[in-house]
Amino acid sequence: MTPADLTPIERRLRDAYADAAATVQQHDVNPNAPARPAPRPGRPHRRLGQRLVPLAAAAAVLLVAIAAVAIPRSLDSGQQAHGRPATGPVSQLPRYLVTIRSYPYKNQPSSSPVVLEPRSDKTVRAPRTAKGGVFWALDVRNAVSGTLTAQVEAPVGDNWNALAAQGPRTFIASENDEGLMGRMTSYFYRLVIGSNGTTTSITRVGPGVNGVVAAASVTPDGRYIGYLVAIYYGKDYEDAKSLVVLADLASGKVIASWPVPATDYIASLSIDSGGKALAISAYSYNDPDASFQTQLEHGELTQWTSVLRLATSGTPIDKVPELLPEAGTLALSSDGRTLYEFLQAGNVTGGDLLDRAPVTFDLAAVDVSTGRVVSVLHTWRAVWADFQPQLALSPAGGYLLIADGASLARVSTATGQYTAVPGRVPEIPAGQGLGKFPPGQAGDIDPLAW
């Protein structure tokens, strides 16, 4: 082919590109034209119908070259090809959630539940025999529909006190005998959920913990666990001291611990993937000697959020540097750099719990190194005392699951996109139903895992 032969082709290519440019420009200035989706980061967005059609007259070789680039990119964008499932983040979300619930014995969601045998890792399937009181259960539910798919009860007199997600279908829970007046021991169990939402196994992990474990968070590899424990002592075991503990899950060996003063209470707890940091939110009342009811009706709160690290082991939690002057349900990212927490917007006062006027709450992403809010993922308007949402981070870290009352939603940590989930779950009460921040340490902290 000679230079002279190329001239007509070059001219036709120029004309084709000009046609394509004109088409795109006309679309862009049309006020009624639909908005184009933003391109994926690092990957140009292509509109095949508008940019490639005018080039058809240029050369078949050019079409083949463009097709070779455009087709694989369209497949990479999450579309299915030859039955291959999409691999986008949404397709990797956990299918099941687990909650800790207490039920009156007269309220029986299933007639023959799985029951953990006392002080063992064995389960049996048997009808309930007790006539009064309540039973404690781990409820396994479909994360979209809210349908109950499995339930594991604690033995009569025992209860589930703490819950954490290790992976998409693996959870860690602690159980203890509340009926015993004396030295109490808590045990951790690993619960594995099958692909159909049923319980495939539940096994005890570790030697047990002296005291009542009220909150827990575990690393994805199941090696380390952070937990809050109340240890009872004295002549009649009427005295107690509380600790936040970082331990080896399998051996029970304590790696670090932080005393919790008698007048301080933990609201939420979360561990990073390496077991090197524990984020906590905590609070105290200004008059700890007042009665329970007086504190609720007239008390003032001091709130804070801190990150506990190995170097501060042995330091009381109120002496660890404060990250934020608020306490909300929280989740720490796997790398420990970002904290997701429900925070009240604007000025925070100690008397907010008594104010019935709605205030603004943000689900915020906080830079752990500075305490600065780097983004707000979602916003609510609610009465302070009534806003008691639960939060759980997906194992891959791309989404947060929110249980606000009985409703479910998920939020993308990357984009902040809020998606209401159609299913509903029985409302998850905070602090065993004692209110948002009870003047006393409640169990079942962070009762939602995903």
Residue pairs with C-beta under 8 A, 6 or more apart in sequence:
9 58
9 59
12 57
12 58
13 55
13 58
13 59
13 62
16 54
16 55
16 57
16 58
17 54
17 55
19 54
20 50
20 51
20 54
20 55
23 50
23 51
23 54
24 47
24 50
24 51
27 33
27 50
36 45
36 47
37 45
38 45
39 45
40 77
43 73
43 76
46 70
46 73
46 74
48 70
48 74
52 63
52 66
52 70
55 62
55 63
55 66
56 63
75 81
78 86
78 87
78 88
79 86
80 86
85 91
89 396
89 398
89 399
89 412
92 396
92 398
93 143
93 394
93 399
93 410
94 143
94 165
94 168
94 169
94 394
94 395
94 450
95 142
95 143
95 144
95 168
95 169
95 195
95 197
96 140
96 141
96 142
96 143
96 149
96 168
96 169
96 193
96 197
97 140
97 141
97 143
97 392
97 401
97 408
97 425
97 448
97 449
97 450
98 138
98 139
98 140
98 141
98 163
98 165
98 171
98 173
98 191
98 193
98 448
98 449
98 450
99 138
99 139
99 141
99 163
99 403
99 425
99 428
99 447
99 448
99 449
100 136
100 137
100 138
100 139
100 160
100 161
100 162
100 163
100 173
100 444
100 447
101 136
101 137
101 138
101 139
101 426
101 428
101 447
102 134
102 135
102 136
102 137
102 159
102 432
103 109
103 134
103 135
103 137
104 133
104 134
105 128
105 130
105 131
105 132
105 133
105 134
105 135
108 128
109 139
109 148
109 151
110 148
110 151
111 127
112 125
112 126
112 127
113 125
113 128
113 137
113 151
113 152
113 153
114 123
114 124
114 125
114 150
114 151
114 152
114 153
114 199
114 202
115 123
115 124
115 125
115 126
115 152
115 153
115 155
116 122
116 123
116 152
116 153
116 154
116 155
116 158
116 175
116 189
116 202
117 123
117 124
117 155
118 155
118 158
118 177
119 187
120 204
121 189
121 202
121 203
121 204
123 152
123 199
123 202
128 135
128 153
129 156
130 156
135 153
135 154
135 156
136 153
136 154
136 158
136 159
136 160
137 151
137 152
137 153
137 154
137 160
138 151
138 152
138 160
138 163
138 171
138 173
138 191
139 148
139 150
139 151
139 425
139 426
140 148
140 149
140 150
140 151
140 152
140 193
140 197
140 198
140 199
141 147
141 148
141 149
141 197
141 423
141 425
142 149
142 197
142 423
143 401
143 408
143 421
143 423
143 450
144 421
144 422
144 423
145 422
145 423
146 408
146 421
146 423
146 424
146 425
147 423
149 196
149 197
149 198
150 193
150 197
150 198
150 199
152 191
152 199
152 202
154 160
154 175
155 177
157 177
157 178
157 179
158 175
158 176
158 177
158 178
158 179
159 175
159 176
159 178
159 443
160 173
160 174
160 175
160 444
161 174
161 175
161 176
161 186
161 212
161 213
161 214
161 443
161 444
162 173
162 174
162 186
162 213
162 214
162 215
162 216
162 227
162 228
162 443
162 444
162 445
162 446
163 171
163 172
163 173
163 174
163 216
163 444
163 446
163 447
163 448
163 449
164 171
164 172
164 173
164 216
164 217
164 218
164 225
164 446
164 449
165 171
165 172
165 218
165 392
165 395
165 449
165 450
166 172
166 190
166 218
166 219
166 220
166 222
167 220
167 395
168 395
169 192
169 193
169 194
169 195
170 190
170 191
170 192
170 193
170 222
171 190
171 191
171 193
171 449
172 188
172 189
172 190
172 191
172 205
172 216
172 218
172 222
172 225
172 249
173 188
173 189
173 191
173 216
174 186
174 187
174 188
174 189
174 209
174 213
174 216
174 227
175 186
175 187
175 189
176 184
176 185
176 186
176 187
176 212
176 213
177 184
177 185
178 184
178 212
181 236
181 237
182 232
182 237
183 210
183 232
183 237
184 210
184 211
184 212
184 232
185 208
185 209
185 210
185 211
186 208
186 209
186 211
186 212
186 213
186 229
187 204
187 206
187 208
187 209
188 204
188 205
188 206
188 209
188 213
188 216
188 225
188 249
189 202
189 203
189 204
189 205
190 201
190 202
190 203
190 204
190 205
190 222
191 199
191 201
191 202
192 199
192 200
192 201
192 202
193 199
193 200
194 200
205 222
205 249
205 250
206 249
206 250
206 251
206 252
207 251
207 252
208 252
209 227
209 229
209 252
210 229
210 231
211 229
211 230
211 231
211 232
211 240
212 229
212 230
212 232
212 443
213 227
213 228
213 229
214 227
214 228
214 229
214 230
214 266
214 441
214 442
214 443
214 444
214 445
215 227
215 228
215 266
215 268
215 269
215 443
215 445
215 446
216 225
216 226
216 227
216 228
216 269
217 225
217 226
217 227
217 269
217 270
217 271
217 278
217 332
217 446
218 224
218 225
218 226
218 249
218 271
219 225
219 271
219 272
219 273
219 274
219 275
220 273
220 334
220 395
221 273
222 249
223 248
223 249
223 250
223 275
224 246
224 247
224 248
224 249
224 255
224 271
224 274
224 275
225 246
225 247
225 248
225 249
225 271
226 244
226 245
226 246
226 247
226 269
226 270
226 271
226 275
226 278
227 244
227 245
227 247
227 269
228 242
228 243
228 244
228 245
228 260
228 266
228 269
228 441
228 445
229 242
229 243
229 245
230 240
230 241
230 242
230 441
231 240
231 241
231 242
231 243
232 238
232 239
232 240
233 239
233 240
233 241
241 259
241 260
241 262
242 259
242 260
242 262
242 266
242 441
243 257
243 258
243 259
243 260
244 257
244 258
244 260
244 266
244 269
244 278
244 280
244 308
244 317
245 254
245 256
245 257
245 258
246 254
246 255
246 256
246 257
246 271
246 275
246 278
246 308
246 310
246 313
247 253
247 254
247 255
248 255
255 275
255 310
255 313
256 308
256 310
256 313
256 314
257 313
257 314
258 308
258 312
258 313
258 314
258 315
258 316
258 317
258 320
259 314
259 315
259 316
259 317
260 266
260 282
260 316
260 317
260 441
261 284
261 316
261 317
261 318
262 288
263 284
263 285
263 288
264 282
264 283
264 284
264 316
264 317
264 318
265 282
265 283
265 284
265 437
265 438
265 439
265 440
265 441
265 442
266 280
266 281
266 282
266 317
266 441
266 445
267 280
267 281
267 282
267 283
267 303
267 327
267 328
267 329
267 437
267 445
268 280
268 281
268 327
268 328
268 329
268 330
268 341
268 391
268 445
268 446
269 278
269 279
269 280
269 281
269 445
269 446
270 278
270 279
270 330
270 331
270 332
270 339
270 393
270 446
271 277
271 278
271 279
271 332
272 278
272 332
272 333
272 334
272 335
272 336
273 334
273 335
273 336
274 336
276 309
276 310
276 336
277 307
277 308
277 309
277 332
277 336
277 368
278 307
278 308
278 332
279 305
279 306
279 307
279 308
279 323
279 330
279 332
279 339
279 368
280 305
280 306
280 307
280 308
280 317
281 303
281 304
281 305
281 326
281 327
281 328
281 329
281 330
281 341
282 303
282 304
282 305
282 306
282 317
282 318
282 327
283 301
283 302
283 303
283 304
283 327
283 437
284 301
284 302
284 318
285 295
285 299
285 300
285 301
285 302
285 439
286 299
286 300
286 301
286 302
286 350
287 294
287 295
287 299
288 295
288 439
290 298
290 299
292 438
292 439
292 440
295 439
296 353
296 435
296 438
296 439
297 354
298 354
299 353
299 439
300 349
300 350
300 351
301 350
301 351
301 352
301 353
301 437
302 350
303 325
303 326
303 327
303 348
303 437
304 318
304 322
304 323
304 324
304 325
304 326
304 327
305 322
305 323
305 324
305 325
305 326
305 327
305 328
305 330
305 339
305 341
306 317
306 320
306 321
306 322
306 323
307 320
307 323
307 332
307 336
307 339
307 368
308 317
308 320
312 320
323 339
323 366
323 368
323 371
324 341
324 343
324 366
324 371
325 348
326 341
326 343
326 344
326 348
327 437
328 341
328 342
328 343
328 344
329 341
329 342
329 389
329 390
329 391
329 446
330 339
330 340
330 341
330 342
330 391
331 339
331 340
331 341
331 391
331 392
331 393
331 400
332 338
332 339
332 340
332 368
332 393
333 339
333 340
333 393
333 397
333 413
334 397
336 368
337 367
337 368
337 369
338 365
338 366
338 367
338 368
338 374
338 413
339 365
339 366
339 368
340 363
340 364
340 365
340 366
340 377
340 391
340 393
340 400
340 413
341 363
341 364
341 366
341 391
342 361
342 362
342 363
342 364
342 387
342 389
342 391
343 361
343 362
343 364
343 373
344 352
344 359
344 360
344 361
344 362
344 384
345 359
345 360
345 361
345 362
345 379
346 359
346 360
352 359
352 384
353 384
353 385
353 436
353 437
354 385
355 383
355 384
356 383
356 385
357 383
358 381
358 382
358 383
359 381
359 382
359 383
359 384
360 379
360 380
360 381
361 379
361 380
361 381
361 382
361 387
362 373
362 376
362 377
362 378
362 379
363 376
363 377
363 378
363 379
363 391
363 400
363 402
363 411
364 373
364 375
364 376
364 377
365 373
365 374
365 375
365 376
365 377
365 413
366 372
366 373
366 374
367 373
367 374
375 416
376 416
377 400
377 411
377 412
377 413
377 416
377 418
378 402
378 411
378 416
378 418
380 387
380 389
380 404
384 436
385 435
385 436
386 436
387 436
388 429
388 430
388 436
389 402
389 403
389 404
389 405
390 402
390 403
390 404
390 428
390 430
390 446
390 447
390 448
391 400
391 401
391 402
391 446
391 448
392 400
392 401
392 446
392 448
392 449
392 450
393 399
393 400
393 401
393 413
393 450
394 400
394 401
394 450
397 413
398 412
398 413
398 414
399 410
399 411
399 412
399 413
400 410
400 411
400 413
401 408
401 409
401 410
401 448
401 450
402 408
402 409
402 410
402 411
403 425
403 428
403 448
405 427
406 424
406 425
406 426
406 427
407 420
407 421
407 424
408 420
408 421
408 423
408 424
408 425
409 418
409 419
409 420
409 421
410 418
410 419
410 421
411 417
411 418
411 419
428 447
428 448
430 436
430 442
431 437
431 438
431 442
431 444
431 445
432 442
432 443
432 444
434 440
434 442
